[in-house]
Amino acid sequence: MDAKREEDLQVYAHDSSDHSSQNSQIDTALTTRPKIPIWRITISLILLFLNYFLAQYDKFILSYFQDDVISSLDLSSSAYGVLSGYATGIVYALLALPTAFVADYTAARVWVLTVAAVWWSLCAIFQGLSHNFWQILLARIGMGIGQAPVEALSVSLISDLLRQDYVFFGESVLYVGVYIGEAVSGQIAVAFARTGTPWNNALIAVGIVGIVIALLVRVFVPEPKRQISLVMANNERQNPGSTAASTAFPPRLLTARKNILSTFRYLAHMRSFYLLVLSSAFRQLGGNVFGYYMPSYLSNLYPSEPSLLSRYGIIVGVVGSVTVLSGGLITSLMWSRTKLLPLYLTAIGGMVSSIFVLLMLFSLNASNGDPNRGIRVLYGTMSIAYLTAELWLGAINSLIALLLPPHTKTFGLAVWSLIQVLIYSSGPQIVGLSLRNTEPESAAYLEKTRIALAVMIPLGYWLAGVGFLLALPLVKLDIAGRFVEGRLQWSGRKGAFLAGGCVLGALVVALFIVSIYYSST
């Protein structure tokens, strides 16, 4: 490494120099290749997958049982938007940071994950016992406290359980939970409709199973040694404990303030971080709107198709799972040739998928009003939409985890998630506001929903695609360790980051207050 680059990396790590004596007494050694038995890795992946799947499951229940939830709790469309948007989103954003901090600086990621899983499981049970808007809102906010660190902790653990080229496939296994959740929810929705079973029962069952999985996670998932980052691997492979690794601070609470500041400094000096996180947030926004509103929209569009939700769930579960696993596997196989494949998969896949999303929304119109032809068009275009769009999730989050400083990667992933959640949670909120004062069963409601989805989903996919393509040269520089040089100035990059954070925070608060106001009127 040349002198200039070494000086640049020292900027992010200078706060750790005061703790060199502590470093000599504490085992902060990193590993270049994890040495965990394959059987234990397999069990860990299965349990982390199940925990993440259950943590996402309440969202699918609200999506598939939207009409039942609204009618049984006497909710307005705006109130439903609050439940599916910022009610948990704001809590996710706020609570992910301190919980990730505790996990990193006590070296107890598995313990924190276990406690969090037990807590959100209890809150899921309380949701099932709710009888009005405020009860379920408080239960969902409480659940957000427990769910906040689940993704960051799981991604962090997997990135240290597997060696770098296999991390992408491992993370993809985790994100299969998103698609399996959709598939199971579709089958449950059909079964509940046929038997007249209330939606609350599903949430109560999820909570009970979640507690069992949480205890199994604590027993079988190990706390792995931290793996060197991608930046370190490409610059100082033979000496991971030197300059580039000095961002790997000892997990002591006494060093917390300086370590947190150093993590933010590291992210601010990355050339690609701001563009990657904004692009991912817009991609998630489109997907979030899709997940919350598409099932109920299609059910209303094809009311004579009683098996629609079941088949919808099967397509999502099968095609989505195969696709996300394929994205991770392809990235792992191509890792020695290119480190940028996750960006291409996300950008191009999302932009192509948006075309087929529009065909889904207008499938009945494209079939001249014939529901039999329309339903065939719907299933075909939906399969292609998922096949092109869902390659990205495991691959892109793996790349971010490998770019972050090893001993603070959970906290860095929480910052990554925080920014995204604040942005993409606005999607259902905006759609809910656009549907207020419209009867859910009316033709006007169906038309407004179609317009909202046709605008927000493709817009999110295309903004993400352009952003990821623009980030390609910046990611190359970051991987090479060529971060922004010198100290950041308030008149430049530092001020821009602060201003952007203030604007985002103000918009979040304003949108949340407006939604709460309309939900109570």
Sequence and secondary structure as in RCSB ss.txt:
>XXXX:A:sequence
MDAKREEDLQVYAHDSSDHSSQNSQIDTALTTRPKIPIWRITISLILLFLNYFLAQYDKFILSYFQDDVISSLDL
SSSAYGVLSGYATGIVYALLALPTAFVADYTAARVWVLTVAAVWWSLCAIFQGLSHNFWQILLARIGMGIGQAPV
EALSVSLISDLLRQDYVFFGESVLYVGVYIGEAVSGQIAVAFARTGTPWNNALIAVGIVGIVIALLVRVFVPEPK
RQISLVMANNERQNPGSTAASTAFPPRLLTARKNILSTFRYLAHMRSFYLLVLSSAFRQLGGNVFGYYMPSYLSN
LYPSEPSLLSRYGIIVGVVGSVTVLSGGLITSLMWSRTKLLPLYLTAIGGMVSSIFVLLMLFSLNASNGDPNRGI
RVLYGTMSIAYLTAELWLGAINSLIALLLPPHTKTFGLAVWSLIQVLIYSSGPQIVGLSLRNTEPESAAYLEKTR
IALAVMIPLGYWLAGVGFLLALPLVKLDIAGRFVEGRLQWSGRKGAFLAGGCVLGALVVALFIVSIYYSST
>XXXX:A:secstr
  HHHHHHHHHHHGGGGGGHHHHHHS    BSS    HHHHHHHHHHHHHHHHHHHHHHHHHHHTHHHHHHHTT 
 HHHHHHHHTHHHHHHHHHHHHHHHHHHHHTT HHHHHHHHHHHHHHHHHHHHT  SHHHHHHHHHHHHHHHTTH
HHHHHHHHHHHS HHHHHHHHHHHHHHHHHHHHHHHHHHHHHHHHT  THHHHHHHHHHHHHHHHHHHHH     
 B  HHHHTT TT TTSGGGGGS    GGGHHHHHHHHHHHHHH SSHHHHHHHHHHHHHHHHHHHHHHHHHHHH
HSTT TTHHHHHHHHIIIIIHHHHHHHHHHHHHTTTT S HHHHHHHHHHHHHHHHHHHHHTHHHHTTT HHHHH
HHHHHHHHHHHHHHTTSHHHHHHHHHHHS GGGHHHHHHHHHHHHHHHHTHHHHHHHHHTTTS TTSHHHHHHHH
HHHHHHHHHHHHHHHHHHHHHHHHHHHHHTT    S   TTTHHHHHHHHHHHHHHHHHHHHHHHHHHHT 
